[in-house]
């Protein structure tokens, strides 16, 4: 058998390790890597292993040529014997998965895999339970749902650049409900733990992931994981309660393309500061009189310092675009700059 790995990022490399462990031959194709971008005849391969981030139209084109197109999730279903718990949602899927993982650590240790943690194919048959964070891309490409438990946290407009419309996105998310057992709109980790195991978990001090409404000081919040309007709205609502009558500044950035440049109203912050390469595009999207555009994050920090503005919510509301590689890099940059500001 000979396979083709389509896309050679984190998932693609896990495909390679898996195939090597099986002593199976394979080729690699990745448009973004000159070494692996030579023209390919898809028909000559027994199977094509596709990374979840491959655009929908390209994935469907490949599948029309070669019917045996699989994702890492498909292979994990075939090879792994653990009890599989899938979690998806527009927001809070990483936090819910991480909190549930901590509860299982006190019960029967689980793997935390998928969009969070280690690649699935590196964790085959290593733990009794697998907690799998699943994106709409993964669910859309999934061949058959073989989850034991499927959890749908919420569905709001997102990833329209991939799915084309909200209905298509919603249908992809709802594929998780084809699991053996499923539940919707429940994100309390203790309730989910009891639903899965039939046992109550003792209350513990759950740790949070970084850049999810992270307080880097009493007055400064880093919510870099906010990559859509609904995450931004949630953060603003919480900030309005926290800062109450003290007032605060909201900092946003990123590319509004994924949100289709939708017009949004933001109520609560005293000022909205916009920075980065997409600042002018964002400025046109936000309906608020008290906004100001900056070139760099450093410029925002200097302006805040100069005007003694201490209460800050960094909740970008958009994917990183051309400003940063991802929300993690963005979160690190914010902590680095505003950590110094806090020290001063």
Rosetta blueprint (number, residue, H / E / L):
1 X L
2 X E
3 X E
4 X E
5 X E
6 X E
7 X L
8 X L
9 X L
10 X H
11 X H
12 X H
13 X H
14 X H
15 X H
16 X H
17 X H
18 X H
19 X H
20 X H
21 X H
22 X L
23 X L
24 X L
25 X E
26 X E
27 X E
28 X E
29 X E
30 X L
31 X L
32 X L
33 X L
34 X H
35 X H
36 X H
37 X L
38 X L
39 X L
40 X L
41 X L
42 X H
43 X H
44 X H
45 X L
46 X L
47 X E
48 X E
49 X E
50 X E
51 X L
52 X L
53 X L
54 X L
55 X L
56 X H
57 X H
58 X H
59 X H
60 X H
61 X H
62 X H
63 X H
64 X H
65 X H
66 X L
67 X L
68 X L
69 X E
70 X E
71 X L
72 X H
73 X H
74 X H
75 X H
76 X H
77 X H
78 X H
79 X H
80 X L
81 X L
82 X L
83 X E
84 X E
85 X E
86 X E
87 X E
88 X E
89 X L
90 X L
91 X L
92 X L
93 X H
94 X H
95 X H
96 X H
97 X H
98 X H
99 X H
100 X H
101 X H
102 X H
103 X H
104 X H
105 X H
106 X L
107 X L
108 X L
109 X L
110 X E
111 X E
112 X E
113 X E
114 X E
115 X L
116 X L
117 X L
118 X E
119 X L
120 X H
121 X H
122 X H
123 X L
124 X L
125 X L
126 X L
127 X L
128 X L
129 X E
130 X E
131 X E
132 X E
133 X E
134 X L
135 X L
136 X H
137 X H
138 X H
139 X H
140 X H
141 X H
142 X L
143 X L
144 X L
145 X L
146 X L
147 X L
148 X L
149 X E
150 X E
151 X E
152 X E
153 X L
154 X L
155 X L
156 X L
157 X L
158 X L
159 X L
160 X H
161 X H
162 X H
163 X H
164 X L
165 X L
166 X H
167 X H
168 X H
169 X H
170 X H
171 X H
172 X H
173 X H
174 X H
175 X H
176 X H
177 X H
178 X H
179 X L
180 X L
181 X E
182 X E
183 X E
184 X E
185 X L
186 X L
187 X L
188 X L
189 X H
190 X H
191 X H
192 X H
193 X H
194 X H
195 X H
196 X H
197 X H
198 X L
199 X L
200 X L
201 X L
202 X L
203 X L
204 X L
205 X L
206 X L
207 X L
208 X L
209 X L
210 X L
211 X L
212 X L
213 X L
214 X E
215 X E
216 X L
217 X L
218 X L
219 X L
220 X E
221 X E
222 X E
223 X L
224 X L
225 X L
226 X L
227 X L
228 X L
229 X H
230 X H
231 X H
232 X H
233 X H
234 X H
235 X H
236 X H
237 X H
238 X H
239 X H
240 X H
241 X H
242 X H
243 X H
244 X L
245 X L
246 X L
247 X L
248 X L
249 X E
250 X E
251 X E
252 X E
253 X L
254 X L
255 X E
256 X L
257 X L
258 X L
259 X L
260 X L
261 X L
262 X L
263 X L
264 X E
265 X E
266 X L
267 X L
268 X L
269 X L
270 X L
271 X E
272 X E
273 X E
274 X E
275 X E
276 X L
277 X L
278 X L
279 X H
280 X H
281 X H
282 X H
283 X H
284 X H
285 X H
286 X E
287 X E
288 X L
289 X L
290 X L
291 X E
292 X E
293 X E
294 X E
295 X L
296 X L
297 X H
298 X H
299 X H
300 X H
301 X H
302 X H
303 X H
304 X H
305 X H
306 X H
307 X L
308 X L
309 X L
310 X L
311 X L
312 X E
313 X E
314 X E
315 X L
316 X L
317 X L
318 X L
319 X E
320 X L
321 X L
322 X L
323 X L
324 X L
325 X L
326 X L
327 X H
328 X H
329 X H
330 X H
331 X H
332 X H
333 X H
334 X H
335 X H
336 X H
337 X H
338 X H
339 X H
340 X H
341 X H
342 X H
343 X H
344 X L
